[in-house]
């Protein structure tokens, strides 16, 4: 067994007085607002988004359906949970069943910081602008709740996510390293 350190970036964005662009979805996609009834759908979408990704090594609960259910339950039960910053995106393909394809959650942390949690887009739906729309919709929910500033954390080697957050206006505030005990060959830190 060995220890591997993964570089994590804390990125921040001031919201007070910020004019956000609208969160626009492509045709055939729709928003699903928070309700306790959609908790299992968030968990399933989170699992599909992260199970084969590096983040499931860093946060093992993301690589297991039960872990994603437990995580969603824990997030939704917090007094600091922000329902208006918590969304699913679903796809409505013609002639087929609705498929959930992206998820995000929001919490308020001490000091009135909005904390974006678990931005996940199912792999076959990436590259369509869903991640951008998801983050913008979440930010609008934080603004409506009067949250003045927001942060998120991202694994540094997830370059598409880092570039997305920068393009929205997030700035690097701090770099940390997360230690992970590895049994198999780890993915190298970048």
C-alpha positions in Angstrom: 0.0 0.0 0.0 1.2 3.5 -0.8 0.1 7.1 -0.3 -0.6 9.3 -3.3 -1.3 13.0 -3.0 -3.8 14.6 -5.3 -3.7 18.3 -6.0 -7.0 20.1 -5.3 -7.9 23.6 -6.2 -10.2 25.8 -4.2 -11.8 28.3 -6.7 -13.9 31.3 -5.5 -16.4 33.7 -7.1 -18.0 36.8 -5.6 -21.7 36.8 -6.2 -22.9 40.1 -4.7 -23.6 42.5 -7.5 -22.5 40.0 -10.2 -24.8 39.8 -13.3 -24.9 36.2 -14.3 -25.7 35.0 -17.8 -28.8 32.8 -18.1 -28.4 29.1 -17.7 -29.4 27.8 -21.1 -29.9 24.2 -21.9 -29.8 22.6 -25.4 -33.0 21.5 -27.0 -34.4 18.3 -25.5 -33.0 18.9 -22.0 -34.8 20.2 -19.0 -34.3 21.3 -15.4 -35.5 19.2 -12.4 -35.7 21.3 -9.2 -35.0 19.9 -5.8 -37.5 17.8 -3.8 -36.9 14.9 -1.5 -38.5 12.6 -4.2 -35.6 13.3 -6.6 -32.9 12.4 -4.1 -32.4 8.8 -5.6 -32.1 10.4 -9.0 -29.4 12.8 -7.9 -27.5 9.8 -6.3 -27.8 7.7 -9.5 -26.7 10.6 -11.7 -23.8 11.3 -9.3 -22.7 7.6 -9.4 -22.9 7.5 -13.3 -20.9 10.8 -13.5 -18.1 9.9 -11.1 -17.7 6.1 -10.9 -15.0 5.8 -13.6 -13.3 9.1 -12.7 -10.3 10.0 -10.6 -12.6 11.6 -8.0 -13.9 8.2 -7.1 -10.4 7.2 -6.0 -10.1 10.4 -4.0 -13.6 10.2 -2.6 -14.5 6.4 -2.6 -18.2 7.1 -1.9 -18.5 8.5 -5.4 -17.6 5.1 -6.9 -20.4 3.2 -5.2 -24.2 3.6 -5.7 -24.7 3.2 -1.9 -22.1 5.8 -1.2 -23.8 8.3 -3.5 -27.1 7.6 -1.8 -25.6 8.1 1.6 -23.8 11.3 0.5 -27.0 12.8 -1.1 -29.0 12.0 2.1 -26.3 13.6 4.3 -26.2 16.7 2.1 -30.0 17.1 1.9 -30.4 16.7 5.7 -28.0 19.5 6.6 -29.5 22.7 7.9 -27.2 24.6 5.5 -28.6 22.8 2.4 -29.8 25.2 -0.4 -32.6 23.6 -2.4 -32.5 26.5 -4.9 -28.9 25.7 -5.7 -29.5 22.0 -6.2 -30.5 20.8 -9.7 -30.7 17.8 -12.0 -30.7 18.1 -15.8 -32.7 15.5 -17.6 -32.7 14.6 -21.3 -36.0 14.0 -23.1 -35.1 12.0 -26.2 -37.9 11.6 -28.7 -39.6 8.3 -28.3 -37.5 7.2 -25.3 -37.6 7.4 -21.6 -36.3 10.5 -19.8 -32.7 10.2 -18.7 -31.0 12.2 -15.9 -27.6 13.3 -17.1 -26.2 16.0 -14.7 -26.4 16.9 -11.0 -25.2 19.7 -8.7 -25.8 20.5 -5.0 -25.4 23.6 -2.9 -24.7 24.2 0.8 -23.9 27.4 2.8 -20.8 27.2 4.8 -19.7 29.4 7.8 -19.0 32.9 6.8 -21.9 32.9 4.3 -19.9 31.0 1.7 -21.9 29.1 -0.9 -20.3 25.7 -1.4 -20.9 24.0 -4.8 -20.9 20.2 -4.3 -20.4 17.4 -6.8 -20.7 19.0 -10.3 -21.4 15.8 -12.2 -22.2 15.2 -15.9 -22.7 11.6 -17.1 -19.8 10.9 -19.6 -22.0 10.4 -22.7 -23.5 13.8 -22.2 -20.3 15.8 -21.8 -19.3 18.5 -24.3 -22.8 19.8 -24.7 -22.6 22.8 -22.3 -24.5 21.0 -19.5 -21.8 21.7 -16.9 -21.8 25.4 -17.7 -25.6 25.5 -17.5 -25.6 23.5 -14.2 -23.1 25.8 -12.5 -24.9 29.0 -13.7 -28.2 27.6 -12.5 -26.7 26.8 -9.1 -25.1 30.3 -8.8 -28.5 31.8 -9.6 -30.0 29.8 -6.7 -27.3 31.0 -4.4 -27.9 34.6 -5.5 -31.6 34.2 -4.9 -30.8 33.0 -1.3 -28.7 36.1 -0.7 -25.3 34.2 -0.6 -22.6 36.8 -1.3 -19.8 34.5 -2.5 -19.3 30.9 -3.6 -16.5 28.4 -3.8 -15.9 24.9 -5.1 -13.1 22.5 -5.1 -11.8 20.6 -8.1 -9.0 18.1 -8.8 -6.3 20.0 -10.6 -5.8 17.5 -13.4 -9.5 17.8 -14.4 -8.6 20.5 -16.9 -12.0 20.7 -18.6 -13.6 21.5 -15.3 -10.9 23.9 -14.2 -11.3 25.8 -17.6 -15.1 25.8 -17.3 -14.9 27.4 -13.8 -12.4 30.0 -14.9 -14.5 30.9 -17.9 -17.4 31.6 -15.6 -15.2 33.8 -13.4 -14.0 31.6 -10.6 -10.4 32.4 -9.5 -7.9 30.2 -7.7 -7.8 30.9 -4.0 -5.9 28.0 -2.6 -4.1 24.8 -3.5 -4.3 21.8 -1.2 -3.3 18.1 -1.4 -5.4 15.2 -0.5 -3.7 12.0 0.7 -5.1 8.8 -0.6 -4.0 5.3 0.5 -3.7 3.3 -2.7 -3.7 -0.5 -3.1 -3.3 -0.5 -6.9 -1.2 1.7 -9.1 -2.5 5.2 -8.5 -3.2 7.7 -11.2 -0.2 10.1 -11.2 -0.6 13.6 -9.8 -0.6 16.3 -12.5 
